[in-house]
Amino acid sequence: MRILVTGGSGYLGSAVLPELSRRGHDLVARAPSPAAAQRVATLGATPLPGDLEDPASLDHAFPSIKADALVNLASLGFGHAPVIVSAAEEAGIDRAVFISTTAIFTSLPAISKAVRTAAERTVAGSGLAWTIVRPTMIYGTPGDRNMERLLWLVRRTPVIPLPGGGRHLVQPVHVADLAWFIATALERGSSAASYDVGGPEPLALRAVVRAAAAAVGRRPLVVPVPLAPVIGTLRLYERFAPRPRLRVEQARRLAEDKGVDITAARALGYAPRDFAEGISAEARLVR
C-alpha cells in the first residue's frame, strides 16, 4: 500500500516506519521541520513538508499523495483529529489507523482525556474504514520517557521511594511489539474496531522497578511512601517550575490500576515479549 503517516518523526514513528517499510509499503510522512524531514527519510519514508497546525496545508497535501491508507501516529490529545479525518475523507483515503492511548480509561478529570475521547468519537463517526489502537505505557529504546528515566534512577539511587507502595498495576508495551501490531492492524485488523495493546500481563509497579534494577545489576531498597505528600510536593513543583518534567496527574495515576485486556490483539497474532526481556534489552541501550 501507499501509506500516508502523520507523526512519523516522533518516538513511535522510529519503530513504525521501519516496520511498515520492511513489509514493502510505500511511505510518505508529514514532516513539520527540516530536521523531521531528515528523520523520516532516514526511517524509510518520503518526507512531506507541513504542519498539523495548518489545516489548509493538509487539505492541499493529502490528495496529492494518492494514498491507500493513513496511519496517524500524531497524538490525539491536541485537538487535530477533526482536521485529519476531514482531510483524509476529502482525499479519498479509505483505510485509516489512529493511535490513541489507554490513558483515556483514567477516572481522573484530566483535560487530555476529554480531548482524546472526543477525537475517538470523531474517528468513529467518520466515513473511514477506521481502526483505533490504544497502547499502554510505551518503552523499549532510548527516548521512551518512561523506562529510560527509571533505568537512570535505579542505576544511581540505592533507595527507591514508591508512592502508594507500588502495588497498583501497569502493563508496559515494548515499542517494537506495538509497531508490529500497528502494521498488522492496518493490514488485517477489523475496521470500526478498537484494540487495547499492552504487555503480556499486568505487573505491580514495584515488580517493574525490581525488574528494571535487575536489568542493570542493582538491588535498591524499595520503600513505600504515602501518596498524599508526594502530590503536595509535585503541586508546588508544577506551579513554580517553568517546564515541569513531572506533574500531579502522573502521581495521582499511580493510585490507579492500568492493566488492559489484550485478547482482541492476540487474535491477530500479537505475542508481546515479557517485560523482563524487554527492559533488559533497553538497559543495554540506555546509559
N, C-alpha and C positions, 0 to 999 in steps of 0.2 A: 504494500500500500504506500501511497504518498501521504505522509503524515505531517500535519502542522502541529508544532509543540509550542505552548506558551509556558514561560517559567523554566525553560530548559537550561538557563545559565546558573540556576541555583543548586543547592546541595543535592536535592533529589535528582535533578537532571544529570548530574555527574554519573549516576548509575543507570538511569532510564534510557538516555540517549544511546550509550554503547549497547545496551541490551536490545533495543529496537533495531539498531544498525546491524548487530550480529545476526538478527533474524531476517535480514535482507530488505528491510523497509527503506524507502527514500524519505529523508527527514529534512524539514525546513523548520527552523526555530527562531522565534521572535528574540531580538537582541536589543535592549534599550540603550546600550552604550558600545563604544568600540571594544572595550575590554570584554563585555559579554559576547560580542560577535566573535572575537578570537577564541573565547572559551568554547562556545557551541561548535565552532568549526573544528576545534581540536577533538571534540567528543563525537564527531561524525555527522554533523548537521550543516546544512546551508543556512547561513545567518540571514535573517530578515529584519532590517532595522525598524524600530518602532517601539512605542511605549503604551502600556495598557491605560495610562492616564490620558491618552489622546484617542478618544473613540473614533474620530474621523479617520485616523490612520488605520484602524482595524477594518473599518468599512471598506477602505480602499485596498488594503493589503490582502485580506482573506480571499476575495475572489481571484486575485492574481495568482495565487498558489495552485489553484485547481486541486486541492487536497481531497483525498478519500476519507480522511478521518482527522479528528482533533484529539490531542492529548493535552489537557490543561493541568500542568503541574504548579501553576501560579496559585498562591494562597487565595482561598475563597473568603478570607477574613477582611479584605479591603474593599468590598463592595463592587468588584468588577464583573461579577457573574452576568448581570443583565446585558452588559455591553458585549461580552464574549459570546454569549448564547445568540444574541441578535445577529452579530457579525457572521457567526457560523451558519445560521439559518439562511441569511441573505446570500451567502457564498455557495449554498447548495451542498454543504457538508452534511452528511447523514450521520455517520458513526462518531461518537464522542465519549471520551473517558475523562471524568473530572475527579481530582484528588481532593478529598475533604479531610476530616480528622475525627477520631473517636472522642476528641475533647468536647464535641457537641453534646455528649451524654452527661456532662457535668451537671450537678444540681446547683452550682453556684450561679448567681446572676451576672455572668461575665458578658461584657459588651460583644466580644468576639463570637460568643455562642449565638447571639441573636443574628449577627451578620451572616454567619456561616449557615445557620438553619434556613434563613431567608434565601441564601444562594442555592441551597439544595432544593428548595421549593421552586425556584426559578428554573433550575435544570430539569426537574421532574415535570414541570408544566410546559416544557418546550416541545417542539416537533422533532427533536433529535432522537436518534436511537442511542440513548444515553446509558452510561454505567457510572456509578459513583463508587470510588474506592476510599475507605476510611482507615488509614493506618493508625496504629498506636504510636508510642514514643519511638522515633527512628534513631538507630545507632549503626556503627559498623566501620566507619572510616573517619579520618581527621576532619574536623569541621562540623561534626554532628550536633554540637551544642548541648548534648545530653551526657552521654557516657564519656566523652572526651574530658569534660570537667571532673567527672567522678574519678577517672583514672589519674588525672593530675593530683586530685586531693589524696587518694589513698597511697600514692607514691610518697607523699611529703608529710602526711599527718598521722601520728601514732594513735590518735584518739578521734573517732568519728561520731559527733553527736547526731542522733537521728530523731527529728521531731515526731512525736507520737509513737516512738519506739520502732518505727519502720515496719509495722505489722500489716499495713494495707498493701493491696496487690497492684502490681504493674505487670505489663506484658510486652516488653520491648521487641521491636521487629528490626531485623538486620536489613540495611538498605539494599543489599543485593537480592535478598528474598523478596522484598517489596517491589523492586524493579522487575523481577521475573513475573510477579503476579500482575503488575500493571500491563505488561506486554501481553500476557496470556489473557487477561480480561478483555483487552482490546480485540484480540484475535478470536477468542472462543467464549467469552463471557456473555451472559444473558443481557439483553437490553432491558431498559426500565427496571434495573436491579441495582441494589447496593450491597457491597461486600465489606465486612469488617476484617481487617488484616493485622495480625499481631504475631508474636512468637508462639511456640508450640503450646505453652501453658502459662497461666498467671503465676507470678512469683511474689513473695513478700519482699518489700523494698530492702529489708535487712539482708535477705538472701542475695539480692542483686549486688549490694555493697560488698558482701563477703566474696562473691564470685569475681567481682572486679579486682578486689585486693589480691585474691589468689592468682589472678592473671598476671599480676606484676610482682609476685613473690612476697607479698606483705600480709601481715595478720594484725591489723589495727584493732584496738579496743572499740567496740561499738557501744555507745552509751545512749540510752533513751533519754530524751528531754521533752518536757511539756511543749505542746504546740503553741499555746497562747502567748508566752513571752517571745517566741520566735516571730510570730505575726506582728506583735507590737514593735519589735526592733526593726523588722522589714518595713513597717508602715512609716517609721521615721526616715529610714534609709531612702525609701522610694520618694518621699517628699522632698528631700534635700539633695539627692544625687542627681546631677544633670542628665546622666544616661544610665539609669539603674540596670544592673545585669540580673538582678533577682527581684521578683515582685510578690506582693502579698498574695495575689491569686495563686501563684505557684505553690506557696507554702500551704495555703488552705486546701489545695487539691491533694496534698499529701494525706489528708484525712479521708479521702475517697478511695474505694476500690476501683481499679481501672482495667480489670480483666475483660476480655471480649470473647464471643463465640465465633470461632473461625471455621465452623462446619461448612458453610457455603463456599468459602475459599478452598477448602480441602477438596471439595467436589470437582474443582478444576485442576487437581493435581498438585495443589500447593502443599509443600512439605518444608516448613521453616526449620532452620537449624537451631540446635539447643543454645541457650544463652551462654553457657559456659564456653562453648566452642566459639561463638561469635565474639564475645568480649576478649577472649584470649587472642584472637586474630587481630582485633583492633588494638590491643595493648602492644603488639609488635610494631604497629604503625605510629602510635602516639607516644611522644616522649615529653 
